[in-house]
Amino acid sequence: MTTTKQFVEEHLNIVKRVDKVYAESLQWMKDHPAETAEMGAKEHGISVEDAKTLMERSHYFDKMTTKDLEDLKVNQKFLRDNGMMRNEVTVEELVLPVEME
């Protein structure tokens, strides 16, 4: 989920609710992969097989880990080294504590 710190501070109950529903949705997808692939295929106008391939390649998660933060730092270095990102950011400030595992 993407939001601002201000929105979280003012509407923490909404953020927690969206987070809960998202986690439940991910669990449903894991428990019902065939139905998930069929729904994805229909929504995106692709074959069910292509939808299954996309599902296998996607990294769906509901909480970020310390490893995810480290990966973001590596990605940021790559982007900066290759002129694709001008300003460095403090990666830890991009993720609110409520979203960490």
Secondary structure as GFF3:
##gff-version 3
##sequence-region A 1 101
A	DSSP	alpha_helix	5	10	.	.	.	ID=ss1
A	DSSP	alpha_helix	12	31	.	.	.	ID=ss2
A	DSSP	alpha_helix	33	44	.	.	.	ID=ss3
A	DSSP	alpha_helix	48	57	.	.	.	ID=ss4
A	DSSP	alpha_helix	66	81	.	.	.	ID=ss5
A	DSSP	three_ten_helix	91	94	.	.	.	ID=ss6
A	DSSP	three_ten_helix	97	99	.	.	.	ID=ss7
###
